[in-house]
Amino acid sequence: MSIRYFVGLAGMAGIVVGAAVVGAGPAAATGSARSTTGTVAGSTTGTVAGSTVGAAGRPVARALAGCDVLQPGASAVAQQAVRAACSQLGVWYSWGGGHGPVPGATYGHYDGQDPASKNDGQRLGFDCSGLVRYAYYRATGRDILNGTADNQFHTGRAVARFSPGQGTGPLLPGDLLFWGRGWVHHVAIYLGAGQMVEAFQSGTHVRMTPVRLGGDYAGAVRVDGGGGGGGQPGQVKYWVNTFADAVGYREPNTGDAQGVLNKGNNYVYCKVWGAQVGSGGQFNHWWLRTDLDRTYPGKNGRGAYVSAYYLSRWGNDEARDVNGGPIPNC
């Protein structure tokens, strides 16, 4: 087992890193993937061209010709995710990077194993899953893919899965490509035409490169980034922040769990009075109608109810958006 592969597995096991968003508080992020092996689908090699180094020693990303949506058929959200990832070409790979409180480049840290990561604490950038998280955050406005590459592989937002044997034939731009046996340790974003964009490993930069098939390639996942199924057409979304993952239910009570809403920035449609949820002196009777990030097997995550107890701000029996504005009754 290579050092890189060992470290990738360790990251997937939940090693907490000390990355922090520049100008923000400490991050509560995880380590992520390392390099992978496999044959190359295509005859060219992907390189990062034209990057320069700024005064702080960080690479200044410049667009690499050709990094874009390279074939038709992808959803608008998937196309936006591709372009968001391509906008980061030339940014450092940084172990644990991209896992701060808000998606975006952060400083990583030395993983304790790979000498190439010793400078990651001074490199503002992304690891593989941090880049994917950022791309879909930019595309949807929601933090729908927080976590490691293994978490992303097992996301409840998958609407299609493709086996390694299917190759790139059925894939569309924005599909997520994965590598790993047992624990999935690397992820990239498909561009189309046999190309992908990835944060590869310490010492390199975000790059466009041909898809690598074979080796421990684990297949691909198509993500549902729409997230609008629980509201009425044209219904306004109200943004809130939740301090922890919250279970969502079919009704505004704890009788029929449907899935989980990830902590962080989320939208809701409206509120309804229901069963009290609380701990100690903190409680709330309001429930927020929303679309869940992870859906339990056989359940429906669209239009589920999450207790307003999980709002990061406001007091008992209050339910307001992040700016203190009212959330309408359902």
Helices and strands as residue ranges (DSSP letters): H 3-12, E 39-40, E 52-53, E 59-60, H 76-86, E 92-93, E 106-107, G 115-117, G 120-122, E 124-126, H 128-140, H 149-153, E 158-162, G 164-166, E 176-179, E 186-192, E 195-198, E 207-210, E 212-213, E 217-223, E 238-242, E 246-249, E 257-261, E 264-268, E 270-279, E 282-290, E 294-295, E 304-307, G 308-310
